[in-house]
């Protein structure tokens, strides 16, 4: 099956597991970054690198939360 064919068959309800997986993976990423010392004074990364990585992760986390909220809001509207 090609990607185009797979995309055509995806329904609104098929989005929920993908959205939840993305949201969960962002949580895992944040936890891994915290545990691996991103916030410590590691000489491999500059302070600016750490700031940019932290900013990107926080924006991505915020985006996945917004997508999840939008999905459930749309789902409620569809169910009404």
C-alpha positions in Angstrom: 0.0 0.0 0.0 1.4 3.4 -0.9 1.4 6.3 1.5 -1.2 8.1 -0.6 -3.5 5.2 -0.4 -3.0 5.0 3.4 -3.7 8.7 3.8 -7.0 8.4 1.8 -8.3 5.7 4.1 -7.5 7.6 7.3 -10.6 8.9 9.1 -11.1 11.5 11.8 -11.1 8.8 14.4 -7.9 7.4 13.2 -6.1 10.6 14.2 -6.6 10.0 18.0 -3.8 7.4 18.5 -1.4 9.3 16.3 -2.0 12.5 18.3 -1.8 10.8 21.6 1.4 9.0 20.6 3.0 12.3 19.5 2.0 13.9 22.8 3.4 10.9 24.8 6.6 11.0 22.8 7.1 14.7 23.7 6.7 13.8 27.3 9.4 11.1 27.0 11.7 13.5 25.2 11.4 16.1 27.9 12.1 13.5 30.6 15.1 12.1 28.7 16.5 15.6 28.2 16.1 16.3 31.9 17.7 13.0 32.9 20.7 13.3 30.4 21.8 16.6 31.9 20.7 19.1 29.2 20.3 21.6 32.0 23.7 20.9 33.4 26.9 22.6 32.4 27.9 20.0 29.9 30.9 21.1 27.8 29.5 19.5 24.7 26.7 22.0 24.4 27.0 25.7 24.7 24.6 27.7 26.9 22.9 29.0 23.7 22.6 25.4 22.3 20.9 24.3 25.6 18.5 27.3 25.4 17.6 26.6 21.8 17.0 22.9 22.4 14.9 23.7 25.5 12.9 26.3 23.5 12.3 23.9 20.6 11.2 21.1 22.9 8.9 23.4 24.9 7.3 24.7 21.6 6.9 21.1 20.3 5.3 20.0 23.6 2.9 23.0 23.5 2.0 22.3 19.9 1.2 18.6 20.6 -1.0 19.6 23.5 -2.8 22.2 21.3 -3.4 19.5 18.6 -4.7 17.1 21.2 -7.0 19.7 22.6 -8.2 20.7 19.2 -8.9 17.1 18.2 -11.0 16.5 21.3 -12.9 19.8 20.8 -13.6 18.9 17.2 -14.6 15.4 18.3 -17.1 16.9 20.8 -18.6 19.1 18.1 -18.9 16.2 15.7 -20.6 14.1 18.3 -23.2 16.8 19.1 
